[in-house]
């Protein structure tokens, strides 16, 4: 389950420990930050509702955040074809 409370950090599992690049942007999806414990969609939604901040990367987790109203599509930064969003 993603972290709760002050910040939620979640990514699509297949992105863990990968470096995403797009032009001059390099973004390392670090397992030390995002963790490696799988979460269900329901667990992610609950964590997002309780969080003050969130850092999300990947099509799946960003889509969940948008669908549940925690984030807006316009707030996404695309790193190539991978969405990244910070909720503050």
Sine and cosine of phi, psi and omega as CSV:
sin_phi,cos_phi,sin_psi,cos_psi,sin_omega,cos_omega
0.00,0.00,0.67,-0.74,0.01,-1.00
-0.90,0.43,0.32,-0.95,0.00,-1.00
-0.87,0.50,0.45,-0.89,0.02,-1.00
-0.89,-0.46,0.15,-0.99,0.09,-1.00
1.00,-0.03,-0.84,-0.54,-0.14,-0.99
-0.90,0.43,-0.71,0.70,-0.03,-1.00
-0.65,-0.76,0.63,-0.78,0.14,-0.99
-0.94,-0.35,0.80,-0.61,0.09,-1.00
-0.88,-0.48,0.86,-0.51,-0.03,-1.00
-0.56,-0.83,0.54,-0.84,0.04,-1.00
-0.58,-0.81,0.29,-0.96,0.14,-0.99
-0.92,0.39,0.72,-0.69,-0.12,-0.99
-0.80,0.60,-0.63,0.78,-0.05,-1.00
-0.94,0.34,-0.15,0.99,0.01,-1.00
-1.00,-0.06,-0.22,0.98,-0.03,-1.00
-0.82,0.57,0.72,-0.69,0.05,-1.00
0.89,0.46,0.41,0.91,0.09,-1.00
-0.95,-0.32,0.49,-0.87,0.13,-0.99
-0.98,-0.20,0.85,-0.53,0.06,-1.00
-1.00,-0.07,0.71,-0.71,0.01,-1.00
-0.76,-0.65,0.59,-0.81,0.08,-1.00
-0.39,-0.92,0.95,-0.32,-0.09,-1.00
0.87,0.48,-0.81,-0.59,0.00,-1.00
-1.00,0.08,-0.06,1.00,-0.05,-1.00
-1.00,0.06,0.79,-0.61,0.17,-0.99
-0.82,-0.57,0.77,-0.64,-0.07,-1.00
-0.73,-0.69,0.91,-0.41,0.01,-1.00
-1.00,-0.06,0.84,-0.54,0.01,-1.00
-1.00,0.02,1.00,0.02,-0.17,-0.99
-0.99,0.10,0.83,-0.56,0.04,-1.00
-0.87,0.50,-0.48,0.88,0.02,-1.00
-0.91,0.42,-0.50,0.87,0.01,-1.00
-1.00,-0.03,-0.74,0.67,-0.10,-1.00
-0.99,0.11,-0.27,0.96,-0.01,-1.00
0.98,0.19,0.05,-1.00,-0.01,-1.00
-0.70,-0.71,0.32,0.95,0.02,-1.00
-1.00,-0.07,0.89,-0.46,0.00,-1.00
-0.88,0.47,0.53,-0.85,0.04,-1.00
-0.75,-0.67,0.54,-0.84,0.10,-0.99
-0.98,0.21,0.23,-0.97,0.06,-1.00
-0.86,0.50,-0.66,0.76,0.00,-1.00
-0.89,0.45,-0.66,0.75,0.04,-1.00
-0.90,0.44,-0.65,0.76,0.02,-1.00
-0.90,0.43,-0.70,0.71,0.02,-1.00
-0.87,0.50,-0.71,0.70,0.02,-1.00
-0.87,0.49,-0.71,0.70,0.00,-1.00
-0.89,0.45,-0.65,0.76,0.01,-1.00
-0.90,0.43,-0.61,0.79,0.01,-1.00
-0.92,0.39,-0.48,0.88,-0.03,-1.00
-1.00,-0.03,-0.22,0.98,-0.12,-0.99
-0.99,0.13,0.50,-0.87,0.16,-0.99
-1.00,0.04,-0.54,0.84,-0.03,-1.00
-0.63,-0.78,0.39,-0.92,0.07,-1.00
-0.54,-0.84,0.51,-0.86,0.07,-1.00
-0.76,-0.65,0.92,-0.38,-0.12,-0.99
-0.81,-0.59,0.64,-0.76,0.06,-1.00
-0.62,-0.78,0.77,-0.64,0.02,-1.00
0.84,-0.55,0.50,-0.87,-0.06,-1.00
-0.87,0.49,-0.70,0.71,-0.08,-1.00
-0.92,0.40,-0.80,0.60,-0.08,-1.00
-0.94,0.35,-0.60,0.80,0.03,-1.00
-0.92,0.39,-0.63,0.78,0.04,-1.00
-0.88,0.48,-0.66,0.75,0.04,-1.00
-0.88,0.47,-0.71,0.71,-0.01,-1.00
-0.88,0.47,-0.63,0.77,0.01,-1.00
-0.94,0.35,-0.71,0.70,-0.02,-1.00
-0.88,0.48,-0.59,0.81,-0.05,-1.00
-1.00,0.04,0.00,1.00,0.07,-1.00
1.00,0.06,0.14,0.99,0.00,-1.00
-0.98,0.18,-0.34,0.94,-0.05,-1.00
-0.57,-0.82,0.29,-0.96,0.05,-1.00
-0.89,-0.46,0.60,-0.80,-0.01,-1.00
-0.79,0.61,-0.62,0.78,-0.05,-1.00
-0.90,0.43,-0.30,0.95,-0.03,-1.00
-1.00,0.04,-0.07,1.00,-0.05,-1.00
-0.97,0.24,0.67,-0.75,0.19,-0.98
-0.97,-0.24,0.82,-0.58,0.01,-1.00
-1.00,-0.04,0.80,-0.61,0.11,-0.99
-0.95,-0.32,1.00,-0.06,-0.20,-0.98
0.92,0.39,-0.86,-0.51,0.02,-1.00
-0.96,-0.27,0.26,0.97,-0.03,-1.00
-0.95,-0.31,0.85,-0.53,0.03,-1.00
-0.98,0.19,0.60,-0.80,0.09,-1.00
-0.74,-0.67,0.68,-0.74,0.00,-1.00
-0.61,-0.79,0.63,-0.78,0.13,-0.99
-0.89,-0.46,0.77,-0.64,0.03,-1.00
-0.95,-0.31,0.87,-0.49,-0.04,-1.00
-0.90,-0.43,0.00,0.00,0.00,0.00
